[in-house]
Amino acid sequence: MSEAEEQPGDRPEDDPPRRRPALVILAVVVAALLVCCCSAAVGLLISWSAGLFHPGA
């Protein structure tokens, strides 16, 4: 096959960079950490307001 017969996407250097899956994985990890941290903070807040951290009288 000569260069004149090659299609525009035939060469590997014509392919777009494949960074999308890495960004999706990173976004999922960040979202999971955010959910975990927020749920832990809410749990601590509820425990504090319920008096679980106050010394017994």
N, C-alpha and C positions, 0 to 999 in steps of 0.2 A: 504494500500500500504506500503510495507516495504522499508527500506532504499536501499536495493539492487535493487528494481524496479524503484526507482526515476530516472528521467532523469536529466542530468547535469543542465538544466536551470529551474528546478521546484521550487527550493527554492529561496525566495526573496533575500537572501544575495548573491546569484550568479549573480544577475542582475547588469549590469554596472551602474554607477551613471548617473543620468539624468540631466546633467548640460548644455547640448547643447541648448535647447530652451532659457535658461537665457542668454547664450552668444550671441545668435542671436539677442535677444531683445536689449541687451546692445550695440551690434555693430550697430544696426539700429538707436538707440538713439544718439550714438556718431557721426554717419554719418550725421544725420539730423542737429545736432548742428554745425558740421563743415560746412555744406552747408549754414546754416543760417548766421553764423559768416562771412564766406567768401563773401557771397552776400551782407551783410551789409557793409563790408569793401570796396568792389568794388563800391557800391553805394555812399559811402562817398568820395571815391577817385574821382569818376566822378563828383560829386557835387563840390568838391574843385577845380578840374581842370576847371570846367565851370565857376568858379568865384562866386558861390552861397554863400560862406562863407566870401568873401572879403567885407570889408565895402564899401558902395556906395560912388561914387565920385561926 
